[in-house]
């Protein structure tokens, strides 16, 4: 049986390792079964390729640092604008016109979707108030409105695309697991003929108590200098 917890990304790690070790450990062990081993390696390689093709369709994550920087800029601008409005002599403009009944610092904590609406509202409202004589505020909020809106569209599009591709990823993972499990049966049969079933965990790393492949960790890591996966020549006779 295959480890049911092998996720879609780990298929690439375990699948590559299985191909390498079926070739290194199984080929030549029972020469009459070499064609079977070659078939298993080819089938696993194709399953790995098919899985990677589906994984490559997944949307690339948005640059988190850029998003965070943009949100920080928007929040800082909102708070500073609130202070500017409050500093105008005679209070000719009510904060409520821009922030309704909320404090600017509270508004600034809103999520991206709501921040877009707030910033767009302020950009549209500023020209209605002649008392706001500093033109940089309108320029700043207009720019922020465009950039935040673009970020919102990109985030929404990535979310929809990820939801769209999720069933395909799940289906391809099941197909990969079917091939991986079938190859385990073939290799177990070969190793049983050779009297070497203890080598199963070297070929299929998800069976190992301590993983040898990079990208998968155990609480007990192999000692420094330990071979990643022994070759046939290194196994006991």
Residue pairs with C-beta under 8 A, 6 or more apart in sequence:
1 181
1 184
2 177
2 180
2 181
2 184
2 204
2 206
3 206
3 207
6 14
6 173
6 177
6 180
6 206
7 173
8 51
8 55
8 169
8 170
8 172
8 173
9 55
10 215
10 216
11 47
11 48
11 51
11 173
11 176
11 177
11 180
12 48
12 51
12 52
12 55
13 205
13 213
13 214
13 215
13 216
14 180
14 204
14 205
14 206
14 213
14 216
15 44
15 45
15 47
15 48
15 51
15 176
15 180
16 48
17 205
17 212
17 213
17 229
18 44
18 180
18 183
18 203
18 204
18 205
19 41
19 44
19 45
19 48
20 229
21 202
21 203
21 204
21 229
22 37
22 40
22 41
22 44
22 183
22 187
22 203
23 37
23 41
24 229
24 231
24 232
25 199
25 202
25 203
25 231
25 232
25 235
26 33
26 37
26 40
26 187
26 190
26 191
26 203
27 34
27 37
27 38
28 34
28 232
29 190
29 191
29 194
29 196
29 232
30 190
30 193
30 194
33 190
33 193
36 186
36 190
37 186
37 187
37 190
40 183
40 186
40 187
43 179
43 182
43 183
44 179
44 180
44 183
46 179
47 175
47 176
47 179
47 180
48 176
50 172
50 175
50 176
51 172
51 173
51 175
51 176
54 165
54 168
54 169
54 172
55 169
57 165
57 168
58 161
58 162
58 165
58 169
59 157
59 158
59 161
59 162
59 165
60 158
61 158
62 151
62 154
62 155
62 158
67 112
67 151
67 155
70 147
70 148
70 151
71 112
71 115
73 144
74 108
74 115
74 119
74 144
74 148
75 108
75 109
75 115
76 108
77 140
77 141
77 144
78 104
78 107
78 108
78 118
78 119
78 122
79 104
79 105
79 108
81 98
81 104
81 122
81 137
81 141
82 95
82 98
82 99
82 103
82 104
82 105
83 104
84 134
84 137
85 93
85 95
85 98
85 132
86 95
88 131
88 132
92 129
92 131
93 129
93 131
93 132
95 104
97 125
97 128
97 129
98 121
98 122
98 125
99 107
99 118
107 118
108 115
110 118
112 148
112 151
112 152
112 155
113 152
115 148
116 145
116 148
116 149
116 152
119 141
119 144
119 145
119 148
120 145
120 149
122 141
123 138
123 141
123 142
123 144
123 145
126 132
126 137
126 138
126 141
127 138
132 138
180 204
183 204
184 200
184 204
187 200
187 203
187 204
188 197
188 200
191 197
191 199
191 200
196 235
199 235
200 207
201 207
201 208
201 209
202 208
202 212
202 229
202 230
202 235
205 211
205 212
205 213
205 216
205 229
209 218
209 220
210 218
210 220
210 221
210 222
211 217
211 218
212 222
212 227
212 228
212 229
213 228
213 229
214 228
227 234
